[in-house]
Amino acid sequence: MDKLWAVYILTNYNKITFYVGVTSNLKKRIYEHKNKMFKGFTSKYGVDKLVYYEQADTAQSAISREKQLKRWHRDWKINLIKEKNPQFEDLSQTWSDPETSSG
């Protein structure tokens, strides 16, 4: 089975800082962000709230989209998020722990 890739946007609790990333395992990657498993931008600025994601069929298309979103102005990203998630809710809150589940 082919991997399903995802491009995602995270923010911090007050929606000041945004982070755009790409992964082949969204649940696991968000778990890593929330648990600050890697030092870097997201752990330094508390950016761990999943507010947007979209799926891609290939790594190439996901990486291309990630690069595109990273070039966007802040307002464009906010408008994109608001289209699907107007309240900026953490979309990962209903997910189970990826370490203990298969889903």
C-alpha positions in Angstrom: 0.0 0.0 0.0 1.3 3.4 -0.9 1.8 6.0 1.8 -0.6 8.9 2.2 1.3 12.1 2.5 0.1 15.2 4.4 1.0 18.9 4.4 0.0 20.5 7.7 0.0 23.8 9.5 0.5 24.2 13.2 0.1 27.2 15.4 0.7 28.0 19.1 -2.0 28.7 21.7 -2.4 32.4 20.8 -2.2 31.9 17.0 0.8 34.1 16.7 3.3 31.7 15.1 2.7 29.3 12.2 4.6 26.3 11.1 4.2 24.4 7.8 5.4 20.8 7.5 5.1 17.6 5.5 5.0 14.0 6.6 4.0 10.5 5.6 2.5 9.8 9.0 0.5 12.8 10.3 -0.7 11.3 13.6 2.8 10.3 14.6 4.3 13.6 13.5 1.7 15.6 15.5 2.4 13.4 18.5 6.1 14.2 18.2 5.4 18.0 18.0 3.0 17.9 21.0 5.6 16.0 23.1 8.5 18.1 22.0 10.4 15.1 20.9 12.8 17.1 18.7 14.5 20.4 19.5 13.8 23.1 17.0 11.4 25.8 15.9 8.1 24.1 17.0 9.3 23.1 20.5 11.0 26.5 21.1 7.8 28.5 20.2 5.2 26.0 21.5 3.8 25.4 18.1 1.8 22.2 18.5 -1.8 22.9 17.6 -2.9 21.3 14.3 -5.2 23.8 12.6 -5.0 22.6 9.0 -3.9 19.7 6.9 -4.4 18.4 3.4 -3.5 15.0 1.9 -1.3 14.3 -1.1 -0.8 11.1 -3.1 3.0 11.4 -3.5 5.9 12.8 -1.6 6.8 15.0 -4.5 3.3 16.7 -4.6 3.3 17.1 -0.8 6.8 18.7 -0.7 5.8 21.0 -3.6 2.7 22.1 -1.7 4.7 22.6 1.5 7.1 24.8 -0.3 4.3 26.8 -1.9 2.6 27.4 1.5 5.9 28.4 3.2 6.2 31.2 0.6 2.7 32.5 1.3 2.0 35.6 3.3 0.7 35.2 6.8 -2.8 36.4 5.8 -3.1 33.9 3.0 -2.3 31.1 5.4 -4.9 32.4 7.9 -7.5 32.6 5.2 -6.7 29.0 4.1 -7.1 27.7 7.6 -10.4 29.7 8.2 -11.9 28.0 5.1 -11.9 24.6 6.8 -11.3 25.5 10.4 -12.8 28.9 11.2 -12.3 28.5 15.0 -8.7 27.4 14.7 -9.6 24.2 16.7 -6.9 21.6 17.3 -7.8 19.0 14.7 -5.8 16.4 16.5 -7.8 16.5 19.7 -10.0 13.6 18.8 -7.2 11.3 17.7 -6.0 8.4 19.7 -2.3 8.0 20.8 -0.4 6.8 17.7 2.0 4.8 19.9 -0.9 2.6 21.2 -3.3 2.5 18.2 -3.1 1.4 14.6 -5.3 4.3 13.3 
